């Protein structure tokens, strides 16, 4: 059964101007709405209809399709004969700014609408307001429509993902536990950021801790005891921390000796103790708040 649109041109233009603006925040495509009627003008209610959508522009007198093959959708009319669908524009939205694009709708081999899209520059700009590859923080665990989580997983297969794959590759960037930093060299301190799409490991600027200790000493004496072992007649000098084993014999103190020590210095070397709160981690970081990063298709 043939289908026709009531005031098809007006309906398409009105819906297009309305939905291209809202598309910037939701679906990547052009929502299209129409009323299906039979040859007698009666609304085809609660009916499934197979529609073919072709977006194209004219160049050198020939049609140039935006997508091959054509987009085929099965729509279901409501109790008033109204149906709606979304015509995909992923990866080809730049064409709308440079070409006059036409939308042809076909049912069962019969063209029921073939109109130029009367979009306006503002609507197209709104649709491209967030470019493919844009990254933003998101407080949620499931990415909204038109976005993917930056968790390093594989980018799904489908025409709507082609632009992101061409820009970045087959996987989303893994930004879990990451801060974002501009690539190139800082004009403030001349320090480089990571390469585009690259990472930098954690680092702590090389520095020193000054030590100011007065280790000099005035002349003084050290006192120690001579220890005598009768079985060997050994006499030894013992300083602080020195001990002698006497076996089964009895040791005795022979006399006390004092040795003068002139002015001298002691060298102090070693590492400083760890500084930080108890249970500190192995990184330096500012106060932060946890989010998921998402990337635009």
C-alpha positions, 0 to 999 in steps of 0.5 A: 500500500502506497504512503503519502505525506500530508504537507510533506515539505512543511512537515520536514522543514519544521521538524528539521529546524526544531530537532537539529538544535536539540540534536546537539545534546542527544542523538547524532542525526536528524529526527524526521517525523511524518504522517502516513496516509493511504491513497485515499488520504486515510491515516495508516494507524498502528502499522509497520512501514519500511522506509529507505532514507538517502542523504545526498548532494549534487556535484557536477550534475550527479548525486553524491550519496553521504552514506552507502548503502542507504539507511533502511528503517522500519517505523511504526505509526501511532494511533494517528498515523504519525511516525518518527525516525532518525537519519544518521549524520555521524561522521559527515556533518561537515558536509552540511556546512559546505553543500546543499544536502537533500533527503529522499524517503522511499517506501517499497520502491516509490519515492514519497519525499525528495526535498532539500534540507532547509537547515540554518547555520545556527542549527548546524553549528549547534549540532557540531557544538561538541566535536568528535574527540572532545573529553569532559568530566562526567559524574556517572558510570554509564556514558550518555548517548553519543559518548564513550567512557575513557576507560581504554575499552574497545570502540564498538563497531558501527558507522557512528563510531568511525569518526572517533576511530579515525581520530584516536584508534580502536580503543578509547583513552584510558584516563582512570586515575589521571589528570589532564595536561596540555601538550606542548611546552608551557609558556610560563616555565618552559616545561613540556607536557606529554605528547598528544595522546601520550602520558607522563609518569609521576615525578618530583622535582630534584632538590636538596635539604640544607643541613646546618649542624655545629659539630666542632668541639673544644679540647677535652679528655676521654677516660678509660680503664686498663683491664688486666687478665692475670692468666695472660698478662694482657693489658688492653685499652677499651673505649666506649662500647668496647668489651673483653672476654675474660674466660675463667680468669679474673679480670681487674682494673689496673689503673685509670687513664685520661687521654687529651683530645684536641679540637676536632670535627665530626662528619655528619652524613645520611638521609633525612626521615620520611615527611608526610602524614601517617599512611602516606601514599607514594605520590604527591597530589593536590586535593581532588574529586573523583569523576569519569572522563567521557569522549565524544563520538 
